[in-house]
Structures are given as structure tokens and as C-alpha cells.
Amino acid sequence: MEEKIVQDGKYRYIELGEGTPIIILHGLMGGLSNFHGVTEYFPTKGYKVLVPELPIYDMPVIKTTVKNFAKFLKDFIEHKGLKDVILLGNSLGGHIGLLHTKLYPEMVKALVITGSSGLYESAMGDGYPKRGDYEFIKKKAQDVFYDPEVATKEIVDEVFATVNDRMKLVKTLAIAKSAIRHNMAKDLPNMNTPTCIIWGKQDNVTPPNVAEEFHQLLPDSDLFWIDKCGHAPMMEHPEDFNLILDKWLEKRAF
């Protein structure tokens, strides 16, 4: 995946295929490659798939907020000259997609959220005093998935490096606090954008009741479950995830 990253002014992103744009928004600890299954599948189905690198560690701490990432996304869409985009976000990426849709509904044709924050966050800061402990970080990374084997050494190493970089840790905690402050429960009932909710039945980070609450609060939403699956369904069960999303897009004529 690395070789396909385009550097375009201040933006770094992957772009594949032609057609209706699907913009993928990664999570806090998630690299662009987490969506490899999606980026391989949807360009063959008549979609242009874009995965921008979110500037999680590039903004000043005071500006490291969900709202500023939503604005960054607006600027990226305008920079690329895109219209009627479909946003697909996991974890923090889902929260950014939700807030962007609330602020700029005219830009978004449909929204897909999976393991999204915005209603409930499990305490992210509770374990960081042990950040020097590799085994502890490994366990934390494994807990994100139903199958701990999905947390490869490469993923664990990346998380370990992030939490041991003081500036990155400060910004990680800043965005986590911003996400907790920016609860969207009151906003969701006024958001009429068609939304596909895909959730792991065994998600420990944003438990299943969070998906049910999203479904109840969003006026035009459909909820789908993937069994034996944790917080990142597009990584753990890419085939199931793609099939659910493809059928939903087809049914909604997107």
C-alpha cells in the first residue's frame, strides 16, 4: 500500500478507481492499510476510493480536535473537486465522518460507520502510564480484535512506537478527550443522511449497545452485525464487510 500514497500539496492519500467517491477515514491508531480489503474491492465495482492520511499528529495540540479534522476533510473534498461523497469511517474516523456530515450535509450522499466513536468512548488514557511495557501494549492491541492474531507484530510495534513518542501521546490523549467532549447524541436525530452501520458483535471498545443507539438515533440508518468480530470489522472480516456494504449501496442505488 505504501507505494501508492500520493503527495499532493499538504495532502497525502491513496486513490484508486473511478466513479462515485468513497472516502475512507481511519481511526486514531489505524494506518491506511487497515482498509486494504475495501480499497481492493470497491474500485472494481465502479467507485473511486480515496484514503486521506488524517493529520492526527501534525496539528498544534490546541487544534487537535474532532471538529478540526472534520474541517480538514471538507478542505480535502473541495481540493479534489468531489461531489456527493460516501464517507466510511472506523472508530475516530466514524466520529469525524458523523461530525462532517452534521456540519456540511450537502457534501455527503451517504455515511458508513463501523466501531465509531461519538456516543461512547472506553477510557483511552487508563493504561498509558505503562506505555513502556511492550506486553501490556500488545494485550491492548489484541483486545481491539475478536481474534488476537489479527494484531500482528507490525500493528503492535506501531502502537508501541506511538505511545512512547511523548508528543504523539499528548496529541492522542488530546483527540481522545475531544472525542469524549464531542458527544453527538443530541445531533443525530436531526441528521437525515442515509447511514449504514456495520458492527462487530464482540466489539470491546465500542460495545454492541452503542451500535443500537446509533441506529435508534439516526433517522435513516440500517444496522448490520458481523459475528466473531471486534472493533475493526473491515480488517477482521473484510469479505463479510465488503458484501454487506456492497449490497447496501446497491439497495440504496448509490
C-alpha distance (Angstrom), angle and dihedral (degrees) to the residues before:
residue distance angle dihedral
M1 . . .
E2 3.79 . .
E3 3.79 95.4 .
K4 3.80 92.3 56.5
I5 3.82 95.4 61.8
V6 3.81 110.8 119.9
Q7 3.81 119.1 -148.4
D8 3.81 107.3 -150.4
G9 3.80 113.5 167.9
K10 3.81 106.8 -62.8
Y11 3.82 92.1 -14.6
R12 3.78 128.3 91.4
Y13 3.78 116.1 -172.8
I14 3.78 148.8 143.0
E15 3.80 116.7 -117.3
L16 3.81 124.5 -172.7
G17 3.80 135.0 167.1
E18 3.79 134.3 -1.7
G19 3.80 132.5 -93.6
T20 3.80 135.9 49.5
P21 3.83 107.4 14.4
I22 3.81 119.4 -115.0
I23 3.81 111.1 -171.6
I24 3.80 114.4 -160.4
L25 3.81 118.9 -151.6
H26 3.80 115.8 -160.0
G27 3.80 125.5 -148.2
L28 3.78 131.7 -111.1
M29 3.80 97.6 -83.2
G30 3.80 94.8 20.9
G31 3.78 122.9 112.7
L32 3.79 124.3 -150.9
S33 3.80 90.3 -103.0
N34 3.84 90.8 66.6
F35 3.80 86.6 83.8
H36 3.79 96.3 50.0
G37 3.83 91.7 123.6
V38 3.81 91.8 53.3
T39 3.81 95.3 44.2
E40 3.81 90.5 51.5
Y41 3.80 96.0 46.7
F42 3.81 109.9 40.5
P43 3.84 100.7 50.8
T44 3.85 86.0 63.6
K45 3.83 88.8 55.6
G46 3.80 98.1 58.2
Y47 3.80 100.3 -87.6
K48 3.80 132.1 123.6
V49 3.81 105.1 -136.0
L50 3.80 118.9 -157.1
V51 3.81 126.0 -177.4
P52 3.81 111.5 -172.2
E53 3.79 118.9 -164.4
L54 3.80 104.8 -120.0
P55 3.84 113.0 -133.8
I56 3.81 92.4 -123.3
Y57 3.81 93.8 147.9
D58 3.81 98.8 28.1
M59 3.81 103.3 69.8
P60 3.83 124.5 80.3
V61 3.83 110.3 -93.9
I62 3.82 91.8 -109.9
K63 3.81 89.6 57.2
T64 3.80 95.6 44.3
T65 3.81 94.3 109.4
V66 3.80 137.4 128.1
K67 3.82 89.1 -115.2
N68 3.81 93.3 56.4
F69 3.80 90.6 50.2
A70 3.82 89.0 51.2
K71 3.82 88.1 53.1
F72 3.81 90.5 47.1
L73 3.82 87.9 54.6
K74 3.83 91.2 50.4
D75 3.82 89.9 51.9
F76 3.81 91.1 48.1
I77 3.83 92.2 51.3
E78 3.82 90.3 49.3
H79 3.81 91.6 45.4
K80 3.81 90.0 54.3
G81 3.83 92.3 43.7
L82 3.82 92.3 -126.3
K83 3.80 126.0 164.0
D84 3.83 132.6 -165.9
V85 3.78 95.3 8.6
I86 3.80 127.4 -171.3
L87 3.81 110.5 -136.6
L88 3.82 119.7 -151.6
G89 3.79 116.5 -173.2
N90 3.80 135.8 175.1
S91 3.82 122.4 -158.8
L92 3.84 108.1 -37.1
G93 3.82 87.4 6.1
G94 3.81 89.2 61.4
H95 3.80 90.1 51.8
I96 3.82 91.1 50.6
G97 3.81 89.4 48.8
L98 3.82 91.5 50.3
L99 3.80 94.1 48.7
H100 3.81 92.5 44.5
T101 3.82 88.9 51.7
K102 3.80 90.9 50.4
L103 3.83 92.6 49.1
Y104 3.82 98.7 39.2
P105 3.84 107.0 22.4
E106 3.80 92.3 158.7
M107 3.82 90.5 66.2
V108 3.82 97.1 53.9
K109 3.79 125.7 73.3
A110 3.81 96.5 178.0
L111 3.78 140.7 -4.4
V112 3.81 130.4 -143.3
I113 3.81 119.2 -168.2
T114 3.79 128.6 -176.0
G115 3.82 124.1 178.1
S116 3.79 86.3 -12.9
S117 3.78 126.8 -179.6
G118 3.79 119.1 -142.6
L119 3.80 100.5 96.6
Y120 3.79 105.2 38.9
E121 3.78 134.4 12.1
S122 3.78 123.9 -170.9
A123 3.79 108.1 -134.9
M124 3.77 104.8 -81.6
G125 3.76 97.4 -176.2
D126 3.80 98.8 54.2
G127 3.80 97.7 94.1
Y128 3.77 104.6 34.1
P129 3.82 97.3 99.4
K130 3.83 84.5 73.1
R131 3.79 91.4 53.2
G132 3.80 92.7 127.0
D133 3.80 90.8 59.9
Y134 3.82 107.8 94.3
E135 3.81 94.6 -168.6
F136 3.80 90.7 52.8
I137 3.83 91.5 51.5
K138 3.81 89.9 46.0
K139 3.82 90.3 54.3
K140 3.83 90.3 47.8
A141 3.82 90.6 51.5
Q142 3.82 92.3 46.8
D143 3.83 90.8 50.8
V144 3.80 89.0 64.1
F145 3.82 89.4 69.1
Y146 3.80 134.5 53.6
D147 3.82 88.5 -136.6
P148 3.83 107.6 48.0
E149 3.83 89.6 -156.2
V150 3.83 88.7 74.5
A151 3.82 87.2 70.7
T152 3.81 94.5 81.2
K153 3.79 122.0 -167.0
E154 3.81 87.7 -103.4
I155 3.83 91.5 57.6
V156 3.82 92.8 45.5
D157 3.83 91.5 47.7
E158 3.81 90.7 51.6
V159 3.83 93.2 50.8
F160 3.82 90.9 44.5
A161 3.82 91.2 51.9
T162 3.82 91.1 48.1
V163 3.80 96.6 51.4
N164 3.82 91.2 44.7
D165 3.80 92.5 54.1
R166 3.82 102.6 86.7
M167 3.81 96.4 -150.5
K168 3.80 92.8 46.1
L169 3.81 89.9 48.7
V170 3.82 91.8 51.2
K171 3.81 90.2 50.6
T172 3.81 92.5 44.5
L173 3.80 89.4 55.0
A174 3.83 91.2 44.1
I175 3.82 92.6 55.1
A176 3.83 91.1 43.3
K177 3.82 89.9 54.0
S178 3.81 90.7 45.9
A179 3.82 89.8 52.4
I180 3.82 91.3 51.4
R181 3.84 91.3 48.2
H182 3.78 91.9 47.3
N183 3.81 98.6 65.1
M184 3.81 109.5 167.7
A185 3.83 102.1 -161.2
K186 3.83 92.5 113.9
D187 3.83 93.5 45.7
L188 3.80 100.1 49.4
P189 3.84 99.3 72.8
N190 3.84 88.9 59.7
M191 3.82 94.2 50.9
N192 3.81 110.2 95.1
T193 3.82 98.0 175.6
P194 3.84 110.3 126.8
T195 3.81 105.8 -103.5
C196 3.80 131.1 -164.7
I197 3.82 112.8 -157.3
I198 3.83 114.6 -162.3
W199 3.81 114.6 -179.0
G200 3.79 139.8 176.7
K201 3.82 111.6 -121.7
Q202 3.81 90.1 -140.9
D203 3.83 98.1 44.5
N204 3.84 106.8 148.6
V205 3.80 95.5 -178.8
T206 3.81 99.2 53.0
P207 3.84 102.4 13.8
P208 3.84 123.2 -142.8
N209 3.82 93.7 -96.6
V210 3.83 87.2 65.0
A211 3.82 89.6 60.0
E212 3.81 89.7 49.1
E213 3.80 90.6 51.2
F214 3.82 91.6 50.1
H215 3.80 88.3 50.5
Q216 3.82 92.9 50.1
L217 3.81 94.5 46.2
L218 3.83 100.1 42.7
P219 3.84 107.5 77.5
D220 3.83 97.2 -149.0
S221 3.80 105.8 34.6
D222 3.81 138.9 128.2
L223 3.81 121.4 -157.0
F224 3.82 123.8 -148.6
W225 3.81 128.1 -178.3
I226 3.79 130.6 -148.8
D227 3.81 114.7 -160.1
K228 3.82 125.0 -138.6
C229 3.77 87.1 22.7
G230 3.80 135.6 124.5
H231 3.80 134.8 -165.3
A232 3.82 99.7 -42.8
P233 3.85 109.5 49.1
M234 3.83 93.7 169.4
M235 3.84 88.4 61.3
E236 3.79 100.3 37.4
H237 3.82 98.9 41.0
P238 3.82 106.6 14.7
E239 3.83 95.1 162.0
D240 3.82 93.6 52.2
F241 3.79 91.2 43.3
N242 3.81 93.2 51.2
L243 3.80 92.9 46.3
I244 3.82 93.4 50.8
L245 3.80 92.4 47.0
D246 3.82 94.5 43.5
K247 3.83 91.9 51.9
W248 3.80 91.6 46.7
L249 3.82 92.7 50.3
E250 3.79 89.7 47.8
K251 3.81 93.3 48.6
R252 3.80 90.8 48.9
A253 3.82 90.7 45.5
F254 3.80 94.5 -122.6
